């Protein structure tokens, strides 16, 4: 019998079927068990931060322009040049302006000569009037001749005033021409460093509509500022005088420290996102920081030492209805249709979950805790958070408790009369 081929074929089939059946039995048994991912409640430091990006710039940046149009004849400053207040940094060709000044001076001389001529005529007219007045008293000339000489004298006096006005007008035109010629010298208005030069020798600048910008001068690169874009949801956490740190790509391993000088009320909206400018003052004694660098800023708005901490995943965990039914099948079956998970959790032995408007706002959270191998709900009041860990300010949680962050398995929990003991 043992030498029969049919016997061995049947034996192999029986063995394979037995192994397969045992494997399916173990898989079904494993699938009916619930496995919890837990985290231990501990104490430690929590630092609540606000992050934002910004751009470095000098505290005072001056645009040096030109009041007059013309061709650039000389440049006395270049990129990164150190300049002093009153220093000549560029010069516009002054030839046309010099010609205008000479013409204005000639007009002043002509006006002064005309004034002298009119004054002489006025003196002669006054003398003729006085002579005719004497003759008229003696009845030697007609009254009409006396009236004519008087009108001529008055007219010459008015001509003197008009000529004097022409002299002042010519002087004003001369002064304007001299001022325009002085504007051909481009002078630095402050001490600082040239961070931009926008013209070259021979280039023509036109100042007819607006003053063209020739140079950008940063007043002091040892004192800089960072203009950050802070989201409207975080702007309420920032205050004047708050410390801030930031890094730049040029020095990724170095952290720079600054102080919030101002939170500006001017909103900026980009793609429906509203941000506000928080200005950070920062010292730059080594001149490592340069204008235009991108700064990745961090504002620390709250710190807690030895805080009772739980992971944020524990507050996001919500068990499926099958788990609640398995915790207390009788209570779950007897509750009203459409009842929620909170009622099932309360029936399962957890704390009463808060209702809206009673428990004190959005800082109330519900977490699930493993106690004696059974999940229980605990309502806590949260404090500050760093994005991954949150402070427990109030609630029945203690250091060392195991909070549930996730679960797996238990595909047939809801079909069982009893709930299997969890493994963790």
C-alpha positions as CSV (number, residue, x, y, z in Angstrom):
1,X,0.0,0.0,0.0
2,X,2.8,2.4,0.9
3,X,4.4,1.7,-2.5
4,X,1.2,2.8,-4.3
5,X,1.5,6.1,-6.2
6,X,-2.2,6.9,-5.5
7,X,-1.6,6.7,-1.8
8,X,1.2,9.2,-1.8
9,X,-0.8,11.6,-4.0
10,X,-3.7,11.5,-1.6
11,X,-1.4,11.9,1.4
12,X,0.2,15.0,-0.1
13,X,-3.2,16.6,-0.9
14,X,-4.4,16.0,2.7
15,X,-1.2,17.5,4.2
16,X,-1.4,20.6,1.9
17,X,-5.1,21.1,2.8
18,X,-4.4,20.8,6.5
19,X,-1.6,23.3,6.3
20,X,-3.8,25.7,4.3
21,X,-6.6,25.3,6.8
22,X,-4.4,26.0,9.8
23,X,-3.0,29.1,8.1
24,X,-6.5,30.5,7.4
25,X,-7.5,29.7,11.0
26,X,-4.5,31.7,12.3
27,X,-5.2,34.6,10.0
28,X,-8.9,34.8,11.0
29,X,-7.9,34.6,14.7
30,X,-5.4,37.4,14.2
31,X,-7.8,39.5,12.3
32,X,-10.3,39.4,15.1
33,X,-7.9,40.9,17.6
34,X,-7.5,44.7,18.0
35,X,-4.1,46.2,18.1
36,X,-3.6,49.7,19.5
37,X,-0.9,52.2,18.8
38,X,-0.3,54.0,22.0
39,X,1.9,56.8,23.3
40,X,2.9,57.5,26.9
41,X,1.9,60.7,28.6
42,X,5.0,62.4,29.9
43,X,6.4,65.7,31.1
44,X,8.7,68.0,29.2
45,X,9.3,71.3,27.5
46,X,6.9,72.7,24.9
47,X,7.8,75.7,22.8
48,X,4.9,77.2,20.8
49,X,6.2,78.9,17.6
50,X,5.1,80.9,14.6
51,X,7.1,80.6,11.4
52,X,7.2,83.0,8.5
53,X,9.5,84.0,5.7
54,X,10.8,87.5,5.1
55,X,13.4,89.6,3.2
56,X,16.4,91.4,4.7
57,X,16.9,95.1,3.9
58,X,18.7,98.1,5.4
59,X,16.7,100.1,7.9
60,X,17.1,103.2,5.7
61,X,17.5,102.9,2.0
62,X,17.8,106.2,0.0
63,X,17.0,106.5,-3.7
64,X,19.4,109.1,-5.3
65,X,17.8,110.6,-8.4
66,X,18.3,113.5,-10.8
67,X,16.2,116.7,-10.8
68,X,17.4,117.7,-14.4
69,X,17.7,115.8,-17.6
70,X,21.0,115.3,-19.4
71,X,23.9,113.1,-20.3
72,X,25.9,111.4,-17.5
73,X,29.4,112.9,-17.8
74,X,31.1,111.4,-14.7
75,X,30.6,108.7,-12.1
76,X,32.4,108.9,-8.8
77,X,30.7,105.9,-7.1
78,X,30.2,102.3,-8.0
79,X,28.6,99.2,-6.4
80,X,29.6,98.7,-2.8
81,X,31.3,102.1,-2.6
82,X,31.3,103.8,0.8
83,X,30.1,107.4,0.4
84,X,29.8,110.3,2.8
85,X,27.0,112.9,3.1
86,X,27.6,115.7,0.5
87,X,30.0,113.6,-1.6
88,X,29.8,114.0,-5.4
89,X,28.7,110.6,-6.8
90,X,27.9,111.6,-10.4
91,X,27.8,114.6,-12.7
92,X,25.5,115.5,-15.6
93,X,27.0,117.3,-18.6
94,X,26.5,121.0,-17.6
95,X,27.2,122.8,-20.9
96,X,23.5,123.5,-21.8
97,X,22.9,124.7,-18.2
98,X,25.9,127.0,-18.3
99,X,24.6,128.5,-21.5
100,X,21.3,129.1,-19.9
101,X,23.0,130.8,-16.9
102,X,24.9,133.1,-19.2
103,X,21.8,134.1,-21.1
104,X,20.0,134.7,-17.8
105,X,22.8,137.0,-16.6
106,X,22.7,138.9,-19.9
107,X,18.9,139.4,-19.4
108,X,19.6,140.8,-15.9
109,X,22.1,143.3,-17.3
110,X,19.7,144.4,-20.0
111,X,16.9,144.8,-17.5
112,X,19.1,146.9,-15.2
113,X,20.1,149.1,-18.2
114,X,16.4,149.6,-19.2
115,X,15.7,150.5,-15.5
116,X,18.4,153.2,-15.6
117,X,17.0,154.6,-18.8
118,X,13.4,154.7,-17.4
119,X,14.6,156.4,-14.3
120,X,16.3,159.1,-16.3
121,X,13.2,159.7,-18.3
122,X,11.1,159.9,-15.1
123,X,13.5,162.5,-13.7
124,X,13.3,164.6,-16.9
125,X,9.5,164.3,-17.0
126,X,9.3,165.5,-13.3
127,X,11.5,168.5,-14.1
128,X,9.4,169.4,-17.1
129,X,6.2,169.2,-15.0
130,X,7.7,171.5,-12.3
131,X,8.8,174.1,-14.9
132,X,5.4,174.1,-16.6
133,X,3.7,174.5,-13.2
134,X,5.7,177.8,-12.6
135,X,4.8,179.0,-16.1
136,X,1.1,178.2,-15.6
137,X,1.0,180.3,-12.4
138,X,2.2,183.3,-14.5
139,X,-0.4,182.5,-17.1
140,X,2.3,181.9,-19.7
141,X,1.1,178.5,-20.9
142,X,-2.2,176.9,-21.3
143,X,-3.7,174.6,-18.6
144,X,-3.7,171.7,-21.1
145,X,0.0,171.8,-21.5
146,X,0.4,171.6,-17.7
147,X,-1.9,168.6,-17.5
148,X,0.0,166.9,-20.3
149,X,3.4,167.3,-18.5
150,X,1.9,166.0,-15.3
151,X,0.5,162.9,-17.0
152,X,3.9,162.3,-18.6
153,X,5.7,162.5,-15.3
154,X,3.2,160.0,-13.6
155,X,3.6,157.6,-16.6
156,X,7.4,157.7,-16.3
157,X,7.2,157.0,-12.6
158,X,5.1,153.9,-13.3
159,X,7.6,152.8,-16.0
160,X,10.3,152.9,-13.4
161,X,8.3,150.4,-11.2
162,X,7.7,148.2,-14.2
163,X,11.4,148.2,-15.2
164,X,12.4,147.4,-11.6
165,X,10.0,144.4,-11.8
166,X,11.6,143.3,-15.0
167,X,15.0,143.4,-13.2
168,X,13.7,141.2,-10.4
169,X,12.2,138.8,-12.9
170,X,15.5,138.5,-14.8
171,X,17.3,137.8,-11.5
172,X,14.8,135.1,-10.6
173,X,15.4,133.4,-14.0
174,X,19.1,133.7,-13.4
175,X,18.7,132.0,-10.0
176,X,16.7,129.2,-11.5
177,X,19.3,128.6,-14.1
178,X,22.0,128.5,-11.5
179,X,20.0,126.1,-9.4
180,X,19.5,123.8,-12.4
181,X,23.2,123.9,-13.1
182,X,23.9,123.0,-9.5
183,X,21.6,120.0,-9.9
184,X,24.0,118.6,-12.5
185,X,26.2,117.6,-9.5
186,X,24.6,114.5,-8.0
187,X,25.4,114.6,-4.2
188,X,25.0,111.8,-1.7
189,X,22.3,112.8,0.8
190,X,23.6,110.4,3.6
191,X,26.5,108.3,4.7
192,X,26.2,104.7,3.6
193,X,27.0,102.0,1.0
194,X,26.0,102.0,-2.7
195,X,23.9,98.9,-3.2
196,X,22.7,99.7,-6.7
197,X,24.0,101.8,-9.6
198,X,21.5,102.2,-12.5
199,X,23.4,104.4,-15.0
200,X,26.7,104.5,-16.9
201,X,28.8,107.3,-18.3
202,X,27.3,108.6,-21.5
203,X,23.7,107.5,-20.7
204,X,21.0,110.2,-21.0
205,X,18.6,110.5,-18.1
206,X,15.2,112.2,-18.5
207,X,13.5,113.9,-15.6
208,X,10.5,115.3,-17.4
209,X,7.9,113.1,-15.8
210,X,9.7,111.8,-12.6
211,X,13.1,111.8,-11.1
212,X,15.1,108.8,-12.4
213,X,16.8,106.7,-9.8
214,X,20.6,106.7,-10.3
215,X,21.8,105.1,-7.1
216,X,20.4,103.2,-4.1
217,X,22.3,103.9,-0.9
218,X,21.9,101.9,2.3
219,X,22.5,104.1,5.2
220,X,24.0,101.5,7.6
221,X,24.4,97.8,6.8
222,X,25.4,97.1,10.4
223,X,21.8,97.6,11.4
224,X,19.2,95.8,9.3
225,X,15.6,94.7,9.4
226,X,13.6,91.7,8.2
227,X,10.1,92.3,6.7
228,X,8.2,89.1,7.3
229,X,4.8,88.0,5.9
230,X,2.8,86.5,8.9
231,X,-0.5,84.8,8.2
232,X,-3.6,86.5,9.7
233,X,-4.3,83.4,11.9
234,X,-0.9,83.9,13.7
235,X,-0.6,87.7,13.8
236,X,-2.4,87.9,17.1
237,X,0.4,85.9,18.8
238,X,3.1,88.5,17.9
239,X,3.9,91.5,20.1
240,X,6.3,94.4,19.9
241,X,9.6,93.6,21.7
242,X,9.2,89.8,21.1
243,X,12.4,87.9,20.4
244,X,12.7,86.3,17.0
245,X,15.3,84.0,15.3
246,X,15.9,83.3,11.7
247,X,18.3,81.6,9.3
248,X,19.4,82.4,5.8
249,X,20.5,80.0,3.0
250,X,24.0,81.5,2.9
251,X,24.6,80.4,6.5
252,X,22.3,77.4,7.1
253,X,24.1,76.4,10.4
254,X,24.0,79.8,12.0
255,X,20.9,81.3,13.7
256,X,20.5,85.0,14.0
257,X,18.6,86.8,16.7
258,X,16.4,89.9,16.4
259,X,13.6,91.8,18.0
260,X,10.1,92.6,16.7
261,X,10.1,96.4,16.3
262,X,6.7,96.8,14.7
263,X,3.6,94.8,13.5
264,X,2.2,96.9,10.7
265,X,-1.5,97.2,10.2
266,X,-1.3,97.2,6.4
267,X,-2.7,93.9,5.1
268,X,-1.3,92.2,2.0
269,X,-3.5,89.8,0.0
270,X,-1.9,87.4,-2.3
271,X,-4.0,84.6,-3.9
272,X,-6.7,85.2,-1.2
273,X,-4.2,84.8,1.6
274,X,-4.0,87.8,4.0
275,X,-0.6,88.5,5.6
276,X,0.8,91.2,7.8
277,X,4.3,92.7,7.9
278,X,6.2,92.0,11.2
279,X,9.4,94.0,11.2
280,X,12.4,92.5,13.0
281,X,15.4,94.6,13.9
282,X,18.7,92.7,13.7
283,X,22.4,93.7,14.3
284,X,24.8,92.9,11.5
285,X,28.3,93.8,12.9
286,X,30.1,91.3,10.7
287,X,28.2,92.3,7.6
288,X,27.3,88.7,6.9
289,X,23.7,89.6,6.1
290,X,23.1,91.3,2.8
291,X,20.0,93.1,1.5
292,X,17.6,90.9,-0.3
293,X,18.4,87.7,1.5
294,X,15.5,85.4,2.3
295,X,15.1,84.8,6.0
296,X,13.2,81.9,7.5
297,X,11.9,83.4,10.8
298,X,10.6,81.8,14.0
299,X,8.7,83.6,16.7
300,X,8.5,81.9,20.1
301,X,5.2,83.1,21.6
302,X,4.8,80.7,24.5
303,X,7.0,78.3,26.5
304,X,6.2,75.6,29.1
305,X,8.7,73.7,31.2
306,X,7.7,70.4,32.7
307,X,4.4,70.4,30.9
308,X,2.2,67.3,30.8
309,X,2.3,66.4,27.1
310,X,0.3,64.2,24.8
311,X,0.8,63.8,21.0
312,X,-1.6,65.6,18.7
313,X,-2.4,62.2,17.1
314,X,-4.2,61.2,20.3
315,X,-6.6,64.1,20.0
316,X,-7.4,63.2,16.4
317,X,-8.1,59.5,17.1
318,X,-11.7,58.5,16.8
319,X,-12.7,54.8,17.2
320,X,-15.0,53.2,14.6
321,X,-18.6,52.3,15.7
322,X,-17.6,48.6,15.8
323,X,-15.2,49.3,18.6
324,X,-17.8,51.1,20.6
325,X,-20.3,48.3,20.1
326,X,-17.6,45.8,21.2
327,X,-16.8,47.7,24.4
328,X,-20.4,47.4,25.7
329,X,-22.7,45.5,23.3
330,X,-25.8,45.7,25.5
331,X,-25.6,49.4,26.0
332,X,-24.8,50.0,22.4
333,X,-27.7,47.8,21.3
334,X,-30.1,49.5,23.6
335,X,-29.4,53.1,22.8
336,X,-31.7,55.1,20.6
337,X,-31.3,54.9,16.8
338,X,-29.1,57.6,15.4
339,X,-27.2,58.0,18.7
340,X,-23.7,59.3,18.4
341,X,-20.3,57.9,19.4
342,X,-20.3,60.1,22.5
343,X,-23.3,58.3,24.0
344,X,-21.7,54.9,23.2
345,X,-18.4,56.0,24.8
346,X,-20.3,57.1,27.9
347,X,-22.0,53.8,28.1
348,X,-18.6,52.1,27.7
349,X,-17.5,53.6,31.0
350,X,-15.7,56.8,29.8
351,X,-16.3,60.4,31.0
352,X,-19.3,62.3,29.8
353,X,-18.2,64.1,26.7
354,X,-18.8,67.8,26.5
355,X,-21.6,69.3,24.5
356,X,-21.3,72.5,22.6
357,X,-21.7,75.6,24.7
358,X,-21.3,73.8,28.0
359,X,-17.7,72.5,28.3
360,X,-15.9,75.8,27.7
361,X,-14.9,76.1,24.0
362,X,-12.5,74.7,21.5
363,X,-9.7,74.0,24.1
364,X,-11.7,71.0,25.3
365,X,-10.6,67.8,23.6
366,X,-11.5,64.1,24.1
367,X,-8.7,61.5,24.1
368,X,-8.9,57.7,24.5
369,X,-6.8,56.1,27.2
370,X,-6.0,52.4,27.8
371,X,-6.7,51.6,31.4
372,X,-6.6,47.9,32.5
373,X,-6.5,47.0,28.9
374,X,-9.8,48.7,28.1
375,X,-10.1,52.0,26.1
376,X,-11.7,54.8,28.1
377,X,-12.5,58.4,27.1
378,X,-11.0,61.4,29.0
379,X,-11.9,65.0,28.4
380,X,-9.0,67.4,28.8
381,X,-8.4,71.1,28.5
382,X,-5.4,71.8,26.2
383,X,-2.8,74.5,26.5
384,X,0.0,75.5,24.1
385,X,1.1,73.2,21.3
386,X,4.3,73.0,19.2
387,X,2.5,71.2,16.3
388,X,3.3,67.6,17.4
389,X,2.9,67.7,21.2
390,X,0.2,69.6,23.2
391,X,0.1,70.6,26.8
392,X,-2.7,69.1,29.0
393,X,-3.7,72.0,31.3
394,X,-6.6,70.2,33.0
395,X,-8.1,66.7,33.0
396,X,-7.9,63.2,34.4
397,X,-4.6,62.3,32.7
398,X,-1.5,61.5,34.6
399,X,2.1,61.0,33.7
400,X,2.6,57.4,32.5
401,X,-0.9,56.9,31.1
402,X,-1.2,55.3,27.6
403,X,-3.2,57.4,25.1
404,X,-4.4,55.7,21.9
405,X,-3.1,57.3,18.7
406,X,-4.3,54.6,16.2
407,X,-5.6,51.0,15.9
408,X,-5.6,48.1,13.5
409,X,-7.3,44.7,13.2
410,X,-10.6,43.8,14.7
411,X,-12.5,43.3,11.5
412,X,-15.2,41.2,13.2
413,X,-15.4,43.1,16.4
414,X,-19.0,44.2,15.8
415,X,-20.1,40.7,15.1
416,X,-18.9,39.2,18.3
417,X,-20.9,38.9,21.5
418,X,-17.9,39.7,23.6
419,X,-14.9,42.0,22.9
420,X,-11.5,40.3,22.8
421,X,-8.8,41.6,25.1
422,X,-6.7,44.1,23.2
423,X,-3.0,43.5,22.6
424,X,-0.6,46.5,22.7
